[in-house]
Amino acid sequence: MAGKKIENNTAGSPLEAHVASSKIRAEHIDKVYKTGKKSVAAIEDVSIDIQDNDFVCIVGPSGCGKSTLLRMLAGLDFPSAGNIIVNDRKVTGPGPDRGMVFQTYTLFPWMNVEDNIKFGLKIKKLPKAEQQEIADRYLKIIGLEKFAQSYSKELSGGMKQRVAIARALANQPEVLLMDEPFGALDPHTKSMMQLLMREIWVKEHPTVVFITHDIDEAVFLADKIYVMSARPGKMIKRVNVYLPHKRTLDLKDSPEFIKIRKGINDLLYMANTEEDME
């Protein structure tokens, strides 16, 4: 696997010929953690190219470095080698152009739902009427209008994540970065959140980079999937997902869905087998 270049299931890899509409580029990223004299390679020669309005999932086994890659896209961590470019500018730290949703619930417990959604809008010093208009819009999108005055301790896990997503989107980031945001939810709530996230993307069309180790989740949500190997994480292949733009949960039982899921599962199996043989 060492030095293996990413493959694409379509002709003309964007990693070889960048186009003007590229929103995010990670170019030959290495990430090495050093503790005293010991060095641990987390990511090795990773390149991705994401277009404006893409919904991209990055899938791979636990510990492969996919969350580390997302943190570098957010400017919360930095590569040991290579460059990360967002909107043709090198990432040197966090910025308002990138919103982040974590797996853990990161709401402010002393604020109610509405004020959590308004938080970034207040930082921007938008007029109060505009803040309210935006908050009302996203409360409706996430279906929590009746809980606007509730506090996080009164919400379920799925409701908390809906608020976290609304808070990120209310700031109108150009890129929404999501780090396994549904990983701690029960299967039914997780499915409902996947459906809601896809519906939000169809309506809002933000550029989304979504980290998951759940292959079904990646296939349901994304239009493009980057598949990573085990640590040190390398990009194995980019898979384009040719499924309907608007999706329902019964799509997961379709032959097309099952075929894509099996293909990704086979890629991960073969990658891990090759690593074991080296």
MIDOSE-1310 file (N, C-alpha, C; in nm, 2 decimals, decimal comma, always signed):
residues 278
magk	+0,08/-0,12/+0,00/+0,00/+0,00/+0,00/+0,08/+0,13/+0,00; +0,21/+0,12/+0,05/+0,29/+0,24/+0,06/+0,31/+0,30/-0,08; +0,28/+0,43/-0,08/+0,30/+0,51/-0,20/+0,19/+0,49/-0,31; +0,09/+0,40/-0,27/-0,02/+0,38/-0,37/-0,10/+0,50/-0,39
kien	-0,12/+0,53/-0,52/-0,20/+0,65/-0,55/-0,35/+0,63/-0,55; -0,42/+0,73/-0,51/-0,56/+0,72/-0,51/-0,62/+0,69/-0,65; -0,72/+0,60/-0,65/-0,78/+0,57/-0,78/-0,92/+0,64/-0,78; -0,97/+0,65/-0,90/-1,10/+0,71/-0,92/-1,18/+0,62/-1,01
ntag	-1,31/+0,61/-0,98/-1,40/+0,53/-1,07/-1,45/+0,60/-1,19; -1,40/+0,72/-1,21/-1,43/+0,80/-1,33/-1,30/+0,84/-1,40; -1,31/+0,87/-1,53/-1,18/+0,91/-1,60/-1,15/+1,05/-1,56; -1,02/+1,08/-1,56/-0,97/+1,22/-1,53/-0,98/+1,25/-1,39
sple	-0,89/+1,20/-1,31/-0,89/+1,23/-1,16/-0,86/+1,38/-1,14; -0,95/+1,44/-1,05/-0,93/+1,58/-1,01/-0,80/+1,60/-0,93; -0,74/+1,49/-0,88/-0,62/+1,51/-0,81/-0,50/+1,54/-0,90; -0,52/+1,51/-1,03/-0,42/+1,53/-1,13/-0,44/+1,66/-1,20
ahva	-0,56/+1,71/-1,21/-0,59/+1,84/-1,28/-0,69/+1,91/-1,20; -0,65/+2,00/-1,12/-0,74/+2,08/-1,04/-0,82/+2,18/-1,13; -0,94/+2,20/-1,09/-1,03/+2,29/-1,17/-1,06/+2,41/-1,08; -1,11/+2,51/-1,15/-1,13/+2,64/-1,08/-1,24/+2,63/-0,97
sski	-1,33/+2,53/-0,98/-1,44/+2,52/-0,89/-1,41/+2,44/-0,76; -1,28/+2,39/-0,75/-1,24/+2,32/-0,63/-1,26/+2,40/-0,51; -1,33/+2,35/-0,41/-1,36/+2,42/-0,28/-1,25/+2,38/-0,18; -1,21/+2,26/-0,18/-1,11/+2,21/-0,08/-1,01/+2,12/-0,15
raeh	-0,89/+2,14/-0,13/-0,78/+2,05/-0,18/-0,69/+2,02/-0,06; -0,67/+1,89/-0,04/-0,56/+1,84/+0,04/-0,45/+1,78/-0,05; -0,33/+1,83/-0,04/-0,23/+1,79/-0,14/-0,11/+1,72/-0,07; -0,11/+1,59/-0,08/+0,00/+1,50/-0,04/+0,03/+1,52/+0,11
idkv	-0,08/+1,50/+0,19/-0,07/+1,53/+0,34/-0,01/+1,41/+0,41; +0,09/+1,44/+0,49/+0,14/+1,35/+0,59/+0,11/+1,41/+0,73; +0,08/+1,32/+0,82/+0,07/+1,37/+0,96/+0,15/+1,27/+1,05; +0,25/+1,32/+1,12/+0,33/+1,24/+1,21/+0,33/+1,30/+1,35
yktg	+0,29/+1,22/+1,45/+0,29/+1,26/+1,58/+0,42/+1,21/+1,65; +0,49/+1,30/+1,72/+0,61/+1,27/+1,79/+0,60/+1,28/+1,94; +0,64/+1,18/+2,01/+0,65/+1,18/+2,15/+0,79/+1,14/+2,20; +0,86/+1,23/+2,24/+1,00/+1,21/+2,27/+1,08/+1,16/+2,15
kksv	+1,14/+1,04/+2,15/+1,21/+0,99/+2,03/+1,12/+0,91/+1,94; +1,00/+0,89/+1,98/+0,91/+0,80/+1,91/+0,82/+0,88/+1,81; +0,81/+0,83/+1,69/+0,73/+0,89/+1,59/+0,62/+0,80/+1,54; +0,50/+0,84/+1,53/+0,39/+0,76/+1,48/+0,32/+0,83/+1,36
aaie	+0,32/+0,76/+1,25/+0,26/+0,81/+1,13/+0,11/+0,79/+1,13; +0,03/+0,90/+1,13/-0,12/+0,88/+1,13/-0,18/+0,88/+0,99; -0,12/+0,97/+0,91/-0,17/+0,99/+0,77/-0,05/+0,99/+0,68; -0,06/+0,93/+0,56/+0,05/+0,92/+0,47/+0,01/+0,95/+0,32
dvsi	+0,06/+1,06/+0,27/+0,04/+1,10/+0,13/-0,11/+1,10/+0,09; -0,19/+1,17/+0,16/-0,33/+1,18/+0,14/-0,36/+1,30/+0,05; -0,43/+1,28/-0,06/-0,48/+1,40/-0,14/-0,63/+1,38/-0,17; -0,70/+1,49/-0,15/-0,85/+1,49/-0,19/-0,88/+1,62/-0,26
diqd	-0,98/+1,62/-0,34/-1,03/+1,73/-0,41/-1,18/+1,74/-0,41; -1,23/+1,84/-0,34/-1,38/+1,85/-0,32/-1,43/+1,98/-0,39; -1,54/+1,96/-0,46/-1,60/+2,07/-0,54/-1,70/+2,14/-0,46; -1,74/+2,26/-0,50/-1,84/+2,34/-0,44/-1,97/+2,26/-0,44
ndfv	-2,04/+2,26/-0,32/-2,17/+2,20/-0,30/-2,16/+2,04/-0,30; -2,05/+1,98/-0,30/-2,04/+1,84/-0,29/-2,08/+1,80/-0,15; -2,14/+1,68/-0,14/-2,15/+1,61/-0,01/-2,06/+1,49/-0,01; -1,95/+1,50/+0,06/-1,84/+1,40/+0,06/-1,83/+1,33/+0,19
civg	-1,83/+1,20/+0,19/-1,80/+1,12/+0,31/-1,66/+1,06/+0,30; -1,59/+1,06/+0,41/-1,46/+1,00/+0,42/-1,48/+0,88/+0,52; -1,46/+0,76/+0,46/-1,49/+0,64/+0,54/-1,36/+0,55/+0,56; -1,35/+0,49/+0,67/-1,23/+0,41/+0,69/-1,24/+0,35/+0,83
psgc	-1,16/+0,25/+0,86/-1,16/+0,19/+1,00/-1,12/+0,29/+1,11; -1,17/+0,26/+1,23/-1,13/+0,34/+1,34/-0,98/+0,35/+1,35; -0,93/+0,47/+1,38/-0,79/+0,49/+1,40/-0,71/+0,52/+1,27; -0,78/+0,53/+1,15/-0,71/+0,55/+1,03/-0,67/+0,69/+1,00
gkst	-0,71/+0,79/+1,08/-0,67/+0,93/+1,06/-0,77/+1,01/+1,00; -0,89/+0,96/+0,98/-0,99/+1,04/+0,91/-1,04/+1,17/+0,99; -1,05/+1,15/+1,12/-1,09/+1,26/+1,20/-0,97/+1,36/+1,21; -0,85/+1,31/+1,21/-0,73/+1,40/+1,21/-0,73/+1,48/+1,08
llrm	-0,76/+1,42/+0,97/-0,77/+1,49/+0,84/-0,88/+1,60/+0,85; -0,99/+1,57/+0,91/-1,10/+1,67/+0,92/-1,06/+1,79/+1,01; -0,99/+1,76/+1,12/-0,94/+1,87/+1,20/-0,84/+1,96/+1,13; -0,76/+1,90/+1,04/-0,67/+1,98/+0,96/-0,75/+2,07/+0,86
lagl	-0,86/+2,01/+0,80/-0,94/+2,09/+0,72/-1,00/+2,21/+0,79; -1,03/+2,19/+0,92/-1,09/+2,29/+1,00/-0,99/+2,39/+1,05; -0,86/+2,36/+1,04/-0,75/+2,45/+1,09/-0,73/+2,43/+1,24; -0,78/+2,31/+1,30/-0,75/+2,28/+1,44/-0,63/+2,20/+1,46
dfps	-0,57/+2,15/+1,35/-0,45/+2,08/+1,35/-0,38/+2,10/+1,22; -0,25/+2,06/+1,21/-0,18/+2,10/+1,09/-0,10/+1,98/+1,04; -0,08/+1,97/+0,91/-0,01/+1,86/+0,85/+0,14/+1,87/+0,88; +0,21/+1,75/+0,88/+0,36/+1,75/+0,89/+0,42/+1,78/+0,76
agni	+0,35/+1,75/+0,65/+0,39/+1,78/+0,52/+0,27/+1,79/+0,43; +0,28/+1,87/+0,32/+0,17/+1,89/+0,23/+0,09/+2,02/+0,27; -0,01/+2,05/+0,18/-0,09/+2,17/+0,20/-0,24/+2,14/+0,20; -0,31/+2,22/+0,27/-0,46/+2,22/+0,27/-0,51/+2,35/+0,22
ivnd	-0,58/+2,35/+0,11/-0,63/+2,47/+0,05/-0,78/+2,48/+0,05; -0,84/+2,59/+0,10/-0,98/+2,61/+0,10/-1,01/+2,74/+0,03; -1,09/+2,74/-0,07/-1,11/+2,86/-0,15/-0,98/+2,93/-0,20; -0,89/+2,84/-0,25/-0,76/+2,89/-0,30/-0,67/+2,96/-0,20
rkvt	-0,70/+2,94/-0,07/-0,62/+2,99/+0,03/-0,57/+2,88/+0,12; -0,44/+2,89/+0,16/-0,39/+2,79/+0,25/-0,45/+2,80/+0,39; -0,49/+2,69/+0,45/-0,55/+2,69/+0,58/-0,44/+2,71/+0,68; -0,45/+2,82/+0,76/-0,36/+2,85/+0,87/-0,42/+2,85/+1,01
gpgp	-0,55/+2,82/+1,01/-0,62/+2,82/+1,14/-0,77/+2,81/+1,11; -0,85/+2,81/+1,22/-1,00/+2,81/+1,20/-1,05/+2,94/+1,13; -1,16/+2,93/+1,07/-1,22/+3,05/+1,00/-1,37/+3,04/+0,99; -1,44/+3,15/+0,98/-1,59/+3,15/+0,97/-1,64/+3,08/+0,84
drgm	-1,55/+3,06/+0,75/-1,59/+2,99/+0,62/-1,61/+2,84/+0,64; -1,57/+2,79/+0,76/-1,58/+2,65/+0,79/-1,66/+2,63/+0,93; -1,77/+2,56/+0,92/-1,84/+2,52/+1,04/-1,81/+2,38/+1,08; -1,82/+2,35/+1,21/-1,78/+2,22/+1,26/-1,89/+2,16/+1,35
vfqt	-1,92/+2,03/+1,32/-2,01/+1,96/+1,41/-1,94/+1,83/+1,46; -1,93/+1,82/+1,59/-1,86/+1,71/+1,65/-1,95/+1,59/+1,69; -1,89/+1,48/+1,73/-1,97/+1,36/+1,77/-2,03/+1,39/+1,91; -1,95/+1,46/+2,00/-2,01/+1,49/+2,13/-2,10/+1,61/+2,11
ytlf	-2,19/+1,62/+2,20/-2,29/+1,73/+2,20/-2,22/+1,86/+2,26; -2,21/+1,96/+2,17/-2,13/+2,08/+2,21/-2,21/+2,20/+2,23; -2,34/+2,18/+2,27/-2,43/+2,29/+2,30/-2,38/+2,36/+2,43; -2,41/+2,49/+2,44/-2,39/+2,57/+2,56/-2,51/+2,54/+2,66
pwmn	-2,48/+2,47/+2,77/-2,59/+2,43/+2,86/-2,67/+2,54/+2,92; -2,61/+2,66/+2,94/-2,67/+2,77/+3,00/-2,76/+2,85/+2,90; -2,76/+2,81/+2,77/-2,84/+2,87/+2,67/-2,95/+2,78/+2,63; -3,07/+2,84/+2,60/-3,17/+2,76/+2,54/-3,14/+2,73/+2,39
vedn	-3,23/+2,65/+2,33/-3,21/+2,60/+2,19/-3,20/+2,72/+2,10; -3,29/+2,82/+2,11/-3,29/+2,94/+2,02/-3,16/+3,02/+2,04; -3,11/+3,04/+2,16/-2,99/+3,12/+2,18/-2,87/+3,04/+2,14; -2,87/+2,91/+2,15/-2,76/+2,83/+2,09/-2,75/+2,85/+1,94
ikfg	-2,86/+2,85/+1,87/-2,86/+2,87/+1,73/-2,81/+3,02/+1,70; -2,85/+3,11/+1,78/-2,81/+3,25/+1,76/-2,67/+3,29/+1,79; -2,60/+3,20/+1,86/-2,47/+3,23/+1,92/-2,38/+3,30/+1,82; -2,35/+3,23/+1,71/-2,26/+3,29/+1,61/-2,31/+3,42/+1,54
lkik	-2,44/+3,43/+1,54/-2,51/+3,55/+1,48/-2,49/+3,67/+1,57; -2,49/+3,64/+1,70/-2,46/+3,75/+1,79/-2,32/+3,79/+1,79; -2,23/+3,70/+1,77/-2,08/+3,73/+1,76/-2,06/+3,82/+1,63; -2,14/+3,79/+1,53/-2,13/+3,87/+1,40/-2,20/+4,01/+1,42
klpk	-2,27/+4,03/+1,53/-2,35/+4,15/+1,56/-2,45/+4,18/+1,45; -2,52/+4,07/+1,41/-2,63/+4,10/+1,32/-2,75/+4,16/+1,39; -2,83/+4,24/+1,32/-2,95/+4,30/+1,38/-3,03/+4,19/+1,45; -3,10/+4,22/+1,56/-3,18/+4,12/+1,63/-3,29/+4,06/+1,55
aeqq	-3,35/+4,15/+1,47/-3,46/+4,10/+1,38/-3,40/+3,99/+1,28; -3,28/+4,01/+1,23/-3,22/+3,92/+1,14/-3,18/+3,79/+1,21; -3,13/+3,81/+1,33/-3,10/+3,69/+1,41/-3,22/+3,60/+1,43; -3,33/+3,66/+1,47/-3,45/+3,59/+1,50/-3,51/+3,52/+1,37
eiad	-3,50/+3,59/+1,26/-3,55/+3,53/+1,13/-3,47/+3,41/+1,10; -3,33/+3,42/+1,11/-3,25/+3,30/+1,08/-3,27/+3,19/+1,18; -3,28/+3,22/+1,31/-3,31/+3,12/+1,41/-3,44/+3,05/+1,38; -3,54/+3,12/+1,35/-3,68/+3,06/+1,33/-3,67/+2,97/+1,20
rylk	-3,59/+3,01/+1,10/-3,58/+2,93/+0,98/-3,52/+2,80/+1,01; -3,41/+2,80/+1,09/-3,35/+2,67/+1,12/-3,42/+2,59/+1,22; -3,49/+2,65/+1,31/-3,57/+2,57/+1,41/-3,68/+2,50/+1,33; -3,73/+2,56/+1,22/-3,83/+2,49/+1,14/-3,77/+2,38/+1,06
iigl	-3,65/+2,40/+1,01/-3,58/+2,30/+0,92/-3,55/+2,18/+1,01; -3,51/+2,19/+1,13/-3,47/+2,08/+1,22/-3,60/+2,03/+1,30; -3,71/+2,09/+1,28/-3,83/+2,04/+1,34/-3,84/+2,06/+1,49; -3,78/+2,17/+1,55/-3,77/+2,19/+1,69/-3,83/+2,33/+1,73
ekfa	-3,93/+2,37/+1,65/-3,99/+2,50/+1,69/-4,05/+2,50/+1,83; -4,11/+2,39/+1,87/-4,17/+2,39/+2,00/-4,07/+2,38/+2,12; -3,94/+2,36/+2,08/-3,84/+2,34/+2,18/-3,74/+2,46/+2,19; -3,78/+2,57/+2,12/-3,70/+2,69/+2,11/-3,65/+2,74/+2,25
qsys	-3,73/+2,73/+2,35/-3,69/+2,78/+2,48/-3,64/+2,67/+2,58; -3,62/+2,55/+2,52/-3,57/+2,44/+2,61/-3,42/+2,44/+2,62; -3,37/+2,38/+2,73/-3,23/+2,37/+2,75/-3,18/+2,23/+2,71; -3,05/+2,22/+2,69/-2,99/+2,09/+2,64/-3,02/+1,98/+2,73
kels	-3,03/+2,00/+2,87/-3,06/+1,89/+2,96/-3,20/+1,83/+2,94; -3,29/+1,91/+2,86/-3,42/+1,86/+2,84/-3,44/+1,80/+2,70; -3,33/+1,78/+2,63/-3,33/+1,73/+2,49/-3,27/+1,59/+2,48; -3,32/+1,51/+2,39/-3,25/+1,38/+2,36/-3,12/+1,40/+2,28
ggmk	-3,05/+1,29/+2,27/-2,92/+1,31/+2,19/-2,94/+1,35/+2,05; -3,05/+1,30/+1,98/-3,07/+1,33/+1,84/-3,12/+1,48/+1,83; -3,19/+1,53/+1,93/-3,24/+1,67/+1,93/-3,12/+1,76/+1,95; -3,02/+1,72/+2,04/-2,91/+1,80/+2,06/-2,82/+1,81/+1,93
qrva	-2,81/+1,71/+1,86/-2,73/+1,71/+1,73/-2,80/+1,79/+1,63; -2,94/+1,79/+1,63/-3,01/+1,88/+1,53/-2,98/+2,02/+1,56; -2,98/+2,06/+1,69/-2,95/+2,20/+1,73/-2,80/+2,23/+1,69; -2,71/+2,14/+1,71/-2,57/+2,17/+1,68/-2,56/+2,19/+1,53
iara	-2,63/+2,11/+1,45/-2,62/+2,13/+1,30/-2,68/+2,26/+1,26; -2,80/+2,29/+1,32/-2,86/+2,42/+1,29/-2,77/+2,54/+1,33; -2,71/+2,53/+1,45/-2,61/+2,64/+1,49/-2,50/+2,66/+1,39; -2,45/+2,54/+1,34/-2,34/+2,55/+1,24/-2,39/+2,62/+1,11
lanq	-2,50/+2,57/+1,06/-2,56/+2,62/+0,93/-2,61/+2,76/+0,94; -2,65/+2,81/+1,06/-2,71/+2,94/+1,07/-2,60/+3,05/+1,04; -2,47/+3,01/+1,06/-2,36/+3,10/+1,04/-2,33/+3,11/+0,89; -2,40/+3,03/+0,81/-2,38/+3,02/+0,66/-2,23/+2,99/+0,63
pevl	-2,17/+2,89/+0,68/-2,03/+2,86/+0,64/-2,03/+2,80/+0,50; -1,92/+2,82/+0,43/-1,91/+2,77/+0,30/-1,88/+2,62/+0,30; -1,83/+2,57/+0,41/-1,80/+2,43/+0,42/-1,85/+2,39/+0,56; -1,92/+2,27/+0,56/-1,97/+2,21/+0,69/-1,89/+2,09/+0,71
lmde	-1,81/+2,08/+0,82/-1,73/+1,97/+0,86/-1,79/+1,89/+0,97; -1,81/+1,76/+0,95/-1,89/+1,68/+1,05/-1,81/+1,56/+1,09; -1,78/+1,54/+1,22/-1,69/+1,44/+1,26/-1,78/+1,33/+1,34; -1,82/+1,23/+1,26/-1,90/+1,12/+1,31/-2,02/+1,17/+1,41
pfga	-2,10/+1,27/+1,36/-2,19/+1,33/+1,45/-2,31/+1,24/+1,49; -2,33/+1,13/+1,43/-2,44/+1,04/+1,47/-2,39/+0,91/+1,53; -2,26/+0,91/+1,56/-2,20/+0,78/+1,61/-2,25/+0,74/+1,74; -2,30/+0,83/+1,83/-2,34/+0,79/+1,96/-2,49/+0,76/+1,97
ldph	-2,56/+0,77/+1,86/-2,71/+0,76/+1,86/-2,75/+0,62/+1,84; -2,87/+0,59/+1,89/-2,93/+0,46/+1,87/-2,97/+0,44/+1,72; -2,98/+0,32/+1,67/-3,00/+0,29/+1,53/-3,11/+0,37/+1,46; -3,23/+0,37/+1,53/-3,35/+0,44/+1,48/-3,32/+0,59/+1,47
tksm	-3,27/+0,65/+1,57/-3,24/+0,79/+1,57/-3,14/+0,83/+1,47; -3,04/+0,74/+1,46/-2,93/+0,76/+1,36/-2,99/+0,76/+1,22; -3,08/+0,67/+1,19/-3,14/+0,67/+1,06/-3,22/+0,80/+1,03; -3,29/+0,84/+1,13/-3,37/+0,97/+1,12/-3,28/+1,09/+1,10
mqll	-3,17/+1,09/+1,16/-3,07/+1,20/+1,15/-3,01/+1,20/+1,01; -2,98/+1,08/+0,96/-2,92/+1,07/+0,83/-3,02/+1,12/+0,73; -3,14/+1,09/+0,74/-3,25/+1,14/+0,65/-3,26/+1,29/+0,66; -3,26/+1,34/+0,78/-3,27/+1,49/+0,80/-3,15/+1,56/+0,74
mrei	-3,03/+1,50/+0,76/-2,91/+1,56/+0,70/-2,91/+1,57/+0,55; -2,96/+1,46/+0,49/-2,96/+1,46/+0,34/-3,07/+1,56/+0,30; -3,18/+1,57/+0,37/-3,28/+1,67/+0,33/-3,23/+1,81/+0,34; -3,16/+1,84/+0,45/-3,10/+1,97/+0,47/-3,00/+2,00/+0,35
wvke	-2,92/+1,91/+0,32/-2,83/+1,93/+0,21/-2,90/+1,96/+0,08; -3,01/+1,88/+0,05/-3,08/+1,91/-0,08/-3,14/+2,05/-0,08; -3,18/+2,10/+0,04/-3,24/+2,23/+0,04/-3,13/+2,34/+0,04; -3,03/+2,32/+0,12/-2,93/+2,43/+0,15/-2,81/+2,42/+0,06
hptv	-2,77/+2,30/+0,02/-2,65/+2,27/-0,06/-2,52/+2,33/-0,01; -2,49/+2,31/+0,12/-2,36/+2,35/+0,17/-2,26/+2,25/+0,11; -2,13/+2,28/+0,11/-2,03/+2,18/+0,09/-2,00/+2,11/+0,22; -2,03/+1,97/+0,22/-2,02/+1,90/+0,34/-1,91/+1,79/+0,33
vfit	-1,83/+1,79/+0,43/-1,73/+1,68/+0,45/-1,76/+1,61/+0,58; -1,80/+1,48/+0,56/-1,86/+1,40/+0,67/-1,78/+1,28/+0,70; -1,73/+1,27/+0,82/-1,64/+1,15/+0,86/-1,73/+1,04/+0,92; -1,71/+0,92/+0,88/-1,78/+0,81/+0,94/-1,70/+0,68/+0,92
hdid	-1,72/+0,58/+1,00/-1,67/+0,44/+0,98/-1,79/+0,35/+0,94; -1,91/+0,41/+0,92/-2,03/+0,33/+0,89/-2,05/+0,34/+0,74; -2,03/+0,23/+0,67/-2,04/+0,23/+0,52/-2,18/+0,26/+0,48; -2,28/+0,21/+0,54/-2,42/+0,24/+0,50/-2,45/+0,39/+0,51
eavf	-2,40/+0,45/+0,62/-2,42/+0,59/+0,64/-2,35/+0,67/+0,53; -2,23/+0,63/+0,49/-2,16/+0,70/+0,39/-2,23/+0,69/+0,25; -2,28/+0,57/+0,22/-2,35/+0,55/+0,09/-2,48/+0,63/+0,08; -2,55/+0,63/+0,20/-2,68/+0,70/+0,20/-2,67/+0,85/+0,19
ladk	-2,57/+0,91/+0,25/-2,55/+1,05/+0,26/-2,48/+1,11/+0,14; -2,38/+1,05/+0,09/-2,28/+1,12/+0,01/-2,31/+1,10/-0,14; -2,25/+1,19/-0,22/-2,24/+1,18/-0,36/-2,10/+1,14/-0,40; -2,01/+1,15/-0,31/-1,87/+1,10/-0,34/-1,82/+1,05/-0,20
iyvm	-1,75/+0,94/-0,21/-1,69/+0,88/-0,09/-1,54/+0,86/-0,11; -1,46/+0,91/-0,02/-1,32/+0,87/-0,02/-1,30/+0,76/+0,08; -1,23/+0,65/+0,04/-1,21/+0,54/+0,12/-1,06/+0,54/+0,17; -1,05/+0,53/+0,30/-0,91/+0,53/+0,36/-0,88/+0,39/+0,42
sarp	-0,75/+0,36/+0,41/-0,69/+0,24/+0,47/-0,67/+0,25/+0,62; -0,63/+0,14/+0,68/-0,59/+0,15/+0,82/-0,46/+0,23/+0,84; -0,43/+0,27/+0,96/-0,32/+0,35/+0,99/-0,19/+0,28/+0,95; -0,10/+0,36/+0,89/-0,12/+0,51/+0,86/-0,21/+0,52/+0,74
gkmi	-0,31/+0,61/+0,76/-0,42/+0,63/+0,67/-0,37/+0,67/+0,53; -0,41/+0,60/+0,43/-0,39/+0,64/+0,29/-0,52/+0,64/+0,22; -0,53/+0,71/+0,11/-0,65/+0,71/+0,03/-0,64/+0,59/-0,07; -0,74/+0,51/-0,06/-0,75/+0,39/-0,15/-0,82/+0,43/-0,28
krvn	-0,93/+0,49/-0,27/-1,01/+0,52/-0,39/-1,12/+0,62/-0,36; -1,16/+0,70/-0,46/-1,27/+0,78/-0,46/-1,39/+0,71/-0,53; -1,50/+0,70/-0,47/-1,62/+0,63/-0,52/-1,73/+0,73/-0,55; -1,77/+0,75/-0,67/-1,89/+0,83/-0,70/-2,01/+0,75/-0,67
vylp	-2,11/+0,82/-0,60/-2,23/+0,75/-0,57/-2,35/+0,80/-0,66; -2,39/+0,71/-0,75/-2,49/+0,75/-0,85/-2,62/+0,69/-0,80; -2,68/+0,76/-0,70/-2,81/+0,73/-0,64/-2,90/+0,86/-0,65; -3,03/+0,84/-0,64/-3,12/+0,96/-0,65/-3,08/+1,08/-0,56
hkrt	-3,10/+1,20/-0,62/-3,07/+1,32/-0,54/-3,15/+1,33/-0,41; -3,28/+1,30/-0,42/-3,36/+1,30/-0,30/-3,37/+1,15/-0,26; -3,34/+1,12/-0,13/-3,33/+0,98/-0,09/-3,43/+0,95/+0,03; -3,47/+0,83/+0,03/-3,56/+0,78/+0,14/-3,49/+0,66/+0,20
ldlk	-3,53/+0,62/+0,32/-3,46/+0,52/+0,39/-3,47/+0,38/+0,32; -3,58/+0,36/+0,25/-3,59/+0,23/+0,18/-3,49/+0,21/+0,07; -3,42/+0,32/+0,03/-3,31/+0,31/-0,07/-3,20/+0,22/-0,02; -3,19/+0,20/+0,11/-3,08/+0,11/+0,16/-3,10/-0,03/+0,13
dspe	-3,22/-0,07/+0,08/-3,25/-0,21/+0,04/-3,24/-0,23/-0,11; -3,21/-0,12/-0,18/-3,21/-0,13/-0,33/-3,08/-0,20/-0,37; -3,09/-0,27/-0,49/-2,97/-0,34/-0,55/-2,85/-0,24/-0,57; -2,88/-0,12/-0,61/-2,78/-0,02/-0,64/-2,70/+0,02/-0,51
fiki	-2,78/+0,04/-0,40/-2,72/+0,07/-0,27/-2,63/-0,04/-0,23; -2,68/-0,16/-0,23/-2,61/-0,28/-0,18/-2,48/-0,30/-0,26; -2,49/-0,28/-0,39/-2,37/-0,30/-0,48/-2,26/-0,20/-0,44; -2,29/-0,07/-0,41/-2,19/+0,03/-0,37/-2,14/-0,01/-0,24
rkgi	-2,22/-0,05/-0,14/-2,18/-0,08/-0,01/-2,08/-0,20/-0,02; -2,11/-0,30/-0,09/-2,03/-0,42/-0,11/-1,89/-0,38/-0,17; -1,90/-0,29/-0,27/-1,77/-0,25/-0,33/-1,68/-0,18/-0,23; -1,73/-0,09/-0,15/-1,65/-0,02/-0,05/-1,60/-0,12/+0,06
ndll	-1,69/-0,21/+0,10/-1,65/-0,31/+0,20/-1,53/-0,40/+0,14; -1,54/-0,43/+0,01/-1,43/-0,51/-0,05/-1,30/-0,44/-0,05; -1,31/-0,30/-0,08/-1,19/-0,22/-0,09/-1,12/-0,22/+0,05; -1,20/-0,20/+0,15/-1,14/-0,20/+0,29/-1,08/-0,34/+0,33
yman	-1,15/-0,44/+0,29/-1,10/-0,58/+0,32/-0,97/-0,60/+0,25; -0,96/-0,57/+0,12/-0,84/-0,59/+0,04/-0,73/-0,51/+0,09; -0,76/-0,38/+0,13/-0,65/-0,29/+0,18/-0,59/-0,35/+0,31; -0,68/-0,39/+0,40/-0,63/-0,45/+0,53/-0,56/-0,58/+0,51
teed	-0,60/-0,66/+0,41/-0,53/-0,78/+0,38/-0,39/-0,75/+0,33; -0,38/-0,65/+0,24/-0,25/-0,62/+0,19/-0,15/-0,57/+0,30; -0,21/-0,49/+0,39/-0,13/-0,43/+0,50/-0,08/-0,55/+0,59; -0,16/-0,65/+0,61/-0,12/-0,76/+0,70/-0,01/-0,84/+0,63
me	-0,01/-0,84/+0,50/+0,09/-0,92/+0,43/+0,23/-0,86/+0,42; +0,23/-0,72/+0,45/+0,36/-0,65/+0,43/+0,45/-0,67/+0,55
